[in-house]
Amino acid sequence: MTSDHEMIRQRVKALLDKPGNGNCADCEAAGPEWASYTLGVFVCHSCSGLHRNIAQISKVKSLILDPWTPSELEFMDSVGNNAAKAIYEQLVPAFYYCPTFKDCTVLRDQWIRAKYERKEFLCVEKQEPYSAGYREGFLWKRGRDNGQYLSRKFILSEREGVLKYFNKHDAKEPKAIMKINTLNATFQPSKMGTAHGLQITYLKDNSTRNVFVYHEDGKEIVDWFNAIRAARLRYLQVAFPLALNSELLPKVTRNYLKEGYMEKTGPKHTEGFKKRWFTMDDRRLMYFKDPLDAYARGEVFIGSQENGYIVLPNLPSTIQGYHWPFGITIVTPDRKFLFACETEVEQKEWITAFLTVINRPMLPQEYAVEAYFKHKP
């Protein structure tokens, strides 16, 4: 005779087998083992913890460890992930960043709150903080020289095509003007040491400039992030009027292919290797003395294999002066760049990142960037 416990276990399994329920409703992680029995959605362990932050709306239980009543299972069966998404995600703007299990906590927490607590995607008026084309407010910005975070006024203006900030609250002229056409934003909580840390980059004289900001309120910083994405998408739609949204969305903002420490030597390959922080941003490999430096010490353009760019998993046998044992050589049409990694895992991850761009044909506009790097003083 089948026990009640076994019947419930089989019922839960049948529910998870239904279309949409096999992945977390909020971050797409496979194999959810928790569920909100007030919202009717199946979620992963990590997102279940975030649902506890909105306990007045969502109450969660383990599908494996907690008891379930027949009426609770009936409710779960009547809703499920696909039906819930059709309700709570019905008006998500194209530019809005929908996080996955790979993303940081503040993005996933605010996505869950936006859906179920604030119900932002049931009413477009609730999306005005990031969709209006203009945003003004204060963020804590890291000082370029002393590393202190100070309150700075920021203005994002889609009409002007810029994001700008002011050193003094009553200042008439901005300290910096960042054009939307080169703007990028990516969350960097680990690197910055703050849960709501956002790294904004833009090009100044075709060199990358970093601005590190945060806000104590998770909603504020995520709204800024999505406001930047909204402005970026509208810029791209004007710049490339024939392109589909599906082609433009990957270009709205981007996470870095790889970051971390490597050793490097100079162009003559005779200097001792020095430890530097490297960032691979699409085809730009940048290195910094400190991960939170405002400017890169140097930038290298990584083109495609068909244009003479190659990555090798070693250093030339004649090279000396490195401390870390796992070498990488990048061959470009003009010179070789030599790097050393501390571990074999790091070496393989960097090679994978380099191959991602080397194996991809160059776009027409990337030839102009390559030409700039070749003639850079």
N, C-alpha and C positions, 0 to 999 in steps of 0.2 A: 504494500500500500504506500502511495506517495505521500510524504509528510507535507504539512502546510509550508514549512520552510523550503522544501524542495520545489513545491509548486510556485512559490513566490520567486525563487531563484530562476526558474525556467521562464516565468513571465517577464522578469527583468531582462533576461537574455533576448527574448523575443522583441521587447521594446527597443533594445539597442541595435537589433538587426534591421529595424525599419529605416528607410532612406532618410539621411540627414542626422540620425541619432548616433552614428558611429564615430562622430568627431565632436569635439567640444563646441557648443553653440557660440562661444565668444572668441576663441583663439584658434580653432580648427585642429587642436592637438588630437591625435588618434586615441581611441579607446577610453572615453570618459568613464570614470568610476564614481562620479557624484551626480546629484541632480538637485535642482530647485523645485521643491514640490508645491511652491506657490506660483511659480512662473511656468512650470511645465517644461523646463529645458534640462538637457543633459550636459554636464560640464566636467572639465578636468579638475584634478586636485588643486592646482594653482589658482584657477579661476573661482573655485568654490570658496577659497579663502577671501577673495575679493568680493564675492557675493555677501559674505558675512558683514562687510562694511555697509551694506544697505539692508540690514536685517529686518527693517520695518516693511520691506517690499519682497525680499527673497529669503526664503528659509531653505537651507540645504541639508541633505543627508547623504551618507555613503550608500551606494547601491549594494555594497558587499557586506558592510559591517552593521548597518543600522536596520531595525525592523521596519517593514512597510505594510500598510493596511491595504486591503483591496480597493478602497475608495481612492487612496492616494495613487495607486497604480492605474486606476481608471482615468484619473485626471491626467496623469503623464501620457497615457495612451491617446487622450482626446486632444492634446496639444502637440508636444514634440518639437524638435528643433526647427524643422522646416516651416511649420505653421507659426511658431513664435517669431522667426526671422521675417516672415511675410508681414507681421504686425509691426514689430519694434524696429525693423530696418527698412521700412517701405520708402522713406524719403532721404536715404543717405546720399549726400552730394557726391558727385564723381571725384572731387578732389580730396574728400575726407579720408584720412588715413585709418584704415581698418586693421588693427594690429593682429599679429599671429603670436603663437607661443614663443617665437624667437625674440619678441620685442620686450622692452623694459616694462617694469611694473606700472609706472605712471600712465603710460599709453593704454595698457590693458584695463587699469582701474577706471580711467576716465571714459573709455569706450563702454564699459559695463554701466557706469553711472549715467552716461548720455542716453543709452538705450532704455534702461528700465526705471531709473530714478527721475531723470529730467525729461524723458520722452522727447528728445530733440528731433527724432526722425519720424515723428507723427505730425509735426507742425513746422513749416519752414520759417515762421517768425522766430522760433526759438534758436535758429541757426545764425541769427544776425551777428553775434560777436565775432564770427569768423568768415561770414559770407558777404558782408556789406561792402567790401572793397576799401574800407578805411578802418584802421584800428590805432588807438592811442592809449598809452599807459606806461607804467614804470616797471622796470626789470632790474634785478641785481646784475651788474656787469663787472667782469673781472678786469682789473687794471692791467694795462700792458706791461708796466715796469715793476710794480710792487706786488702784484698778485692779489690785492685786496678787492673785495666785491663792494661796489658802491651803487646806490640807487641812481638810475639814469632813465630819462624820459625817452621813449621810443615812439615813432610814428611810422605806420605802414600806409602808404598811399598808392592805390592801384592807378589812380588817374595820373599821378606824377611818375609812376613806374619806379618807386624807390622805397626802401626802408632806411630811416635815418634815426640817429640818436643824438641827444643833447647832454653836454657835461653838466650844465646847470639848469635847474628846473625853469628858470625864467629867461634862459638864453634865446636870443632871436635866431642865431645861426647854428646849424647842426655841427657836431664834432666830426661826424662821418656820414657820408651818403652812399648807400649800397644799392646799386641798380638791380632791379628784379630779374633782369635777363641773365645775370651770373649768380644769383642768390641760391644758397642751399642751406638746409637746416637738418640736423640729425641729433637725436637724443644721445647723450654721453654720460650717463650717471656714474659708471665705474671710473672713467678717466677723470671726471671732474670732482668726484667724491661727494656729490649731492644727488639725491634721488630725482630731482626735477631739472637736472642740468641739460641745457640745450647748446649745441655748438652751431653757430651761424657762420657761414663762409661766403665770401664774395671775391671777385677779382678786382684788384687795383693795379693799374698799369700791367695787366695780364699776369700778375703774381697773386697767389692766394693769401688772403687776410682772414684770420680767425677772430671771432668774437664769441666769448663764452658768457652765457647768461643763465639765470634761473629765477623762479618765483616760488614763494612758499606754498602758494595755492596750486594744486595740481591742475585744476580746471583752467586757470589763467595761462599756464605755460603751454598746455595742450591747445587751447584756443589760439594762442599766438602761432603755434606750429601750423595749425590748420588754416589760419588766415594767410600765412606765407604760402602754403600750398595752393590756396584759392587764387591768390594773385599770380603765382607762377603758372597755373593752368590757363588762366585767362590771357596772360602774356603769350604763352605758347600757341593758343588757339588763334591769336591775331598774327603771330609770326609765321605759323604754318597752317593757313586756312583750309588746305585740302586734306590735312592729316586727320585720322580718326582719333577719338579720345583714347582708345585702347593703345594707340601708338605714342600718344603724348604723356599719358599718366606715369610711365616709368621714368620720365625725365623731370617730373615735377619736383621731387626731392629724391635724394639717394643716400643710402648708407654706404660706408666705405667698404671696399672689397677686403681690406686687411689693414690692421694697425699693430704696431709692436716695435720692440727694440731689435736692431741689427747693428753690426759693426760695418764701417765703411772706410775706404781709403780714398786718396785724392786721384786726380786724373793721370798723374805720372806713375801711380802704383808703387811709389817708393816710400811714401809716408806711412807711419804707423796707423793701424786701424783704430778708429774712435767709435765709441758706442753712441748711437743716435736713435731718436724715436722716428719711425717711418709711418707714413700714411699713404695708402694706395687709393686715390680718388679717381675712379674711372681710369683715364690714361695718364694721369699725373701722379708720379711717385714723388712725394715730398719728404724732406727730413728736417727734424727739429732737434735742438739741444735738449729741450724740455717738452713733454707732451702738450702743455698748455701755453706754449709760445704763441704770440700773435702772428708772427711771420715765419715762414719756412727759411732755413739756412740755404736750402737749394731745392730745385725741382727738376725732375727728369721726365721727359715725354717718352711713353712706351707705345710705339706704333704696332703695326701688324707684321706677321711673318712674311707676307708677300712683299713687304717693303723693307725687308732686311733686318728685322728684329728677332732675336733668338734668346732663349733662357737656357742656361746650362747648370746642372746640379753639382758644380764644383768650382774651384779656383784654379788658375794656371799653376803648374807645378813649381814655377820659379818664384811665386809670391811668398813673402814672409811678413811678419809683424801683426798677424791676427791672433786673437786669444780664443775665439769660439771656433769649434772644429767643422761646422757644417756650412760649406761655401756655396755661393750662387754667383754666376757670371751672367750679366745681361749684355748681349752684343747688340749694338745699334749701328747704323750706317757710318757713324762718325767715330765711335770709341767704345771701349768696354767699361762697364761699371761692375765693381767687385764688392760683394757683401759677404758677411759671415753671420750665421745664426747659432744660438746657444744650444738648441736641441734639434734632433732630426725631424721631430713633429713640426717645429716652427719652420724649418727649411721647406718641408713638403707643403705647408699651408701657403707660404710665400710663393713658391713655384706655381701652385694652383692658381693663386691670384694673378700672377704675371701672365700665365697661359690663357686666362679668361679673356684678357684684352689682346694678347698677341695672336690668338687664334680667330679673332673677330676682324673682318675687313674694316678698313678705315672709312669713315663718312667724309663727304666732300669738305665740310667745315673743319674736320680734324686735320686736314692737310695744312690749313692756314695756321693752326696752333703749332703743328710740327715745324713749320717754316719759321715761326716766331722763336721757338726754342733753339733752332739751329743758328739764328743770327743774334741771339741774346748775348749781351756783353758779359 
